[in-house]
Amino acid sequence: MNVFLAYLVIFLLGATPFMEVVGVIPLGIAVGLPAIPVTILAFAGNILTIWLLILLIDHVKVWLQRRKEKKGKEGSDKKGQRAARIWKKYGLPGLTIVSPILIGTHLGVILAMSFGGTRKQITIWMTGSIIVWTIVMSIASHYGIDYFYEKTGNEGFLKDFLENTD
């Protein structure tokens, strides 16, 4: 049951804006969970929320606008300005490729839609970007953390914790 809970947390963190596969995969592997299930669950959590966001983008835009008006904020934020510069220079492909590491995929989808991207284009490009980042982070985390564990003789605090509770 403890392992199931750990995997549920990985899935939910993958679905959480700004955590995503770039942060969740190294975290999951670092705590001692196997790389393949962590990778699959983090990807599934991230991609499902992105697809849901793309599907419901019109409702999300209205909600964000109301929220902004309620708080009395005007103008764009720092991440939005950065995304606009990337959009002008590299277009949708550039924005979707850097979104996971610079602004987050969820915000990247919202901004790409507001800059004029279509649902189909954003779905294709963002899915591809998340796949690439998932593979990169999984391989880098697996080998990097394995190397670290070899040097320290540790296998992750979660694995040690689960072994001590059984």
DAJO-V626377 format. One line per field, one symbol per residue. ss: DSSP state (A for helix, B for strand, O for the rest). phi: phi as a letter, one per 30 degrees, with the letter a starting at -180 (. if undefined). burial: 1 if it has 9 or more other C-alpha atoms within 8 Angstrom, else 0. A space follows every 50 residues. Layout:
ss=???
phi=???
burial=???
//
This chain:
ss=OAAAAAAAAAAAAAAOOOOAAAAAAAAAAAOOOOAAAAAAAAAAAAAAAA AAAAAOAAAAAAAAAAAAAAAOOOOOOAAAAAAAAAAAAAAAAAAAAAAA AAOOAAAAAAAAAAOOOOAAAAAAAAAAAAAAAAAAAAAAAAAAAAAAAA AAOOOOAAAAAAAAAO
phi=.ddedddddeddddddeidhddcddddddddjdddddddddddddddddd dddddceddddddddddddddidbicdddddddddddddcieeddddcee ccbjdddedddddddjddeddddddddddddddddddddddedddddddd dcicbjdddddddddd
burial=00000010011111111111110111011111101011101111111111 10110010011000000110000000000110110110011101111111 00111111111110001010011011101110110011001100110010 0000111111010000
//
